[in-house]
C-alpha cells in the first residue's frame, strides 16, 4: 500500500537531491516510491535536510530536500510505501 506524501518542487542534478513539498509526514528510513511521466523507482530515505540542517522527520506542509538514487522531475509524485508484516500460518 502507498500513501502520497508530496511532490517534487525541484531537482539538483549535480547533488542528486530533490526538493519536496509535503502533504504528509516523512521520516528517515521510510521507503518511498517516486512516480511521474518518466520516473518510476523506489528507495529508502537516507538523508533529509531543511534549510541545510539534517532532520529525522518532517511534517505535512514543510519543504524538505532528500537525496535520491536516480534523477527525478518537477511534479513527480512521492509516495510512502506502507510495509506490512506478513503473518505466517502454522
Buried (B, 14 or more C-beta within 10 A) or exposed (E): EBEBBBBBBBBEEEEBBBBBBBBBBBEBEBBBBBBBEEBEEEBEBEEBBEEEEEBEBBEEEBBBBBBBEEBBBEEBBBBBBEEEEEEEEE
